[in-house]
């Protein structure tokens, strides 16, 4: 680790100097300019001054997100409750709308509805998963999930409009990958808070100070989903 701090009260000193000034280091990790202008130093600080995950095992696990089927399983597992709720949202009642348009002799509006319904893809809900991106602002992997479907907007002074678009706000999944998690998990929680990651995926738990379930609860209570690669493959919630 040969990074030199190029700013502030520790200018010209090795980055490890910040370990002796945790108040200043914690303040830095909350600053957008620090994360954007000095990403290498930011990564070292949020990793508690340890070497970053660049092992072959870490890279192998990260590369799994190149597999579209694994990404689908990952999203299905981590967002299972949200997906169920989305699928239970009722679709617009176009039949009732059609009857009302016929009753009021709104033929132009009826033509718009006919055109919209002529495309079957407009009448189904869709869960869209963006292509994963890697090493984005401190996250090993970033995935955005969009919930789309048919929309029907009624206006008081304007005609009805139809569109296929967002039913719910997109969800961003920012992932931290750890091939093995040990008793250093408090530092991982701090690291993930600083990098705004919301999901930790591990391959193995090797800690002895707390049980796996206890560590899982600590992450969950910190607003971080804690899952393993085997959980995703088995679909176990």
FENTA-V361499 format. One line per field, one symbol per residue. psi: psi as a letter, one per 30 degrees, with the letter a starting at -180 (. if undefined). Layout:
psi: ???
This chain:
psi: jgkkkglafgkflkffefffieeeeeeeffkeeeeefieeeeeeefghglkljgleeeeeeeffffjeeeeeeeeeefgeeeeeeeffkklkifeeeeeeeeeghieeeeeeeeeeffjfffgllkjkjlkklkhjhfkekkkkkkjlakkjkklefllklkljakelklkkjjkkkjekkaggeeeeeeeeeeghkgkkklfkkglfflleeeeeeeeefggkkjlleeeeefgk.
